[in-house]
Amino acid sequence: CYIDTCPGQGTWVLRHGGIWLNVINWDQVLFGTDARLGQPAPGYHDKVFLVKSLVGMGGHFDKTEAVMSGNAVRLLRRHGVKI
């Protein structure tokens, strides 16, 4: 599942995600960005806040850490990458 949470068009999902936010399996969602962490692109507000808002709209605040990094680590380990 790929969810665009960048400013502008990406925040659309925060306003209009509706029921889909409740049916997503948050253990299979990966966070990605084209901006370097620590050096956000102009207009790119707090990435973690956007993800927390999105995950929380489905009532799954406990999955924020998984979406931000845990799911990716688990996936990479499953494919033999040592992390």
Secondary structure, DSSP 8 states (H G I E B T S, - for coil): -----STGGGGHHHHH-TTHHHHS-GGG-----SSBTTB--TT---HHHHHHHHHHHTT-GGGHHIIIIIHHHHHHHHTT---
